[in-house]
Amino acid sequence: MNPAFTKVSELGEKLLKQKMKFQGIRIFQLNIGNFKKGAAMTIPGIGIFVGKGMQHDTELLRHEFGHVLQCRKWGFWFFWRSIASDSLKSALNQKRKYAPHMHTWTEWSANWLAYQYFDKPGDWNFSRFPITPAGESRVSKPKFAWRRRIHIRFNVS
């Protein structure tokens, strides 16, 4: 049997044994790649993936749950076509630092939705998880708004 396949199978078995949840969404711990450095990812319908030890980071979990809320609000196809792709590109380009990942429209809108969902919690960390764009830039609005030269505020309500 292929050793790479065996490792993937073992990882899958470990993930299935985990029973942690946040707001009814499964939480999976990964101790590989950027997850070791605090990265997280949400796949609506499957769960929230966090690095080891991050499953208790309520701030991070609220943000990731915001991506679930995006999928619920704007639908499966819009989420995967626009939100997930832009978010992934932003996360992968984070090293270039042309714009902080959390200031992209995919991230601040997830934060805003979570902030509203959790009834504007007093302990919300606005510097770590901003709920509005830091300013107008090519990543602060969805790219379809820039392409069509639509000068409207991206409404998340």
Secondary structure, 3 states (H helix, E strand, C coil): CCHHHHHHHHHHHHHHHCCCEECCEEEEEECCHHHHHCCEEEECCCEEEEECCHHHCHHHHHHHHHHHHHHHHHCHHHHHHHHHHHHHHHHHCHHHCCCCHHHCHHHHHHHHHHHHHCCCCCCCCCCCCCCCCCCCCCCCCCHHHHHCCCCCCCCCC
